[in-house]
Amino acid sequence: MSNLFIELYTDGAASGNPGPGGFGLVLKFAGKRKEISQGFIKTTNNRMELLAVIVGLESIKNKDLQVNIYSDSKYVVDAINKKWLNSWVQASFKNKANIDLWKRFLRVYDAQKHNFIWVKGHASNVENNRCDELAVQASKSGNLILDDGFNGN
């Protein structure tokens, strides 16, 4: 196993929940950093929190590297660390939200290489705060796209 690892910081935002939303993420590896964000016409905060993680993981070219994923979303972090997602899968996601995104997540998730770390939102974590800025800016941008999987009112 390599001792090199990637740091992935993520955040999501939605105004109105549901309402206009966005995600922001920061990838850090070997002294380099990359920022990615996108805004959506109508979505929810939980969808954006999860989508930030998915897009971050999908953006990583070297799938052999360890990834430390930092999120202020208890929804996302607890689903993994408390093994809720395992039971959701066993129950075919019955009565669960965001099934499309959880299935997309499972295509890129590697339990052996991905470590989820909860961080307090709007606190002293510089990168998490940057992700929040990116998510909010994206949600207010003129470049909002349709969240294809969102089916709420």
C-alpha positions, 0 to 999 in steps of 0.5 A: 500500500502506498503512503501517498494519499489524496485529501478531498474536502467537500461541501454542498448548499441549497437555498430553500432546500429544495431550491437552487443549490451547488457543491464545491470541492477541493482536491489536494495531492502532492502539493497541488490543489484543484477546485471544482464546483457546479450549481443546480436550478433545484435540488437539496442540501443532502444531494449536493453534499453527496454529489460533491463526494461523488464528483471528487472521487470520480475526478481522481485519476489514480484509483490506487491512492488512499483518499481522506474525504472531509465533509461536514455532512453527517448524512454522508459521513454517518451513512458510510462510517456507521454502515447505514449504506450497507443496510440501505443496499440490502433493503434495495434502498426502500424508502430512502432518498437520493437513490440515484446518487447513492448508486453512483457513489457505490460505483466509485467507492472503495472501502479499503481506500476511502476514509471519511472524516467528519469536520464541523461546518463553518468552523476553523477548517480552511478547506471546508470553508472554501468548499462552502464558498464554492458551493454557495457561489455555484448556487448563485451563479448564472450557470445553473444546470438541471439536477436530473435525479431530483424529483421533489417539488 
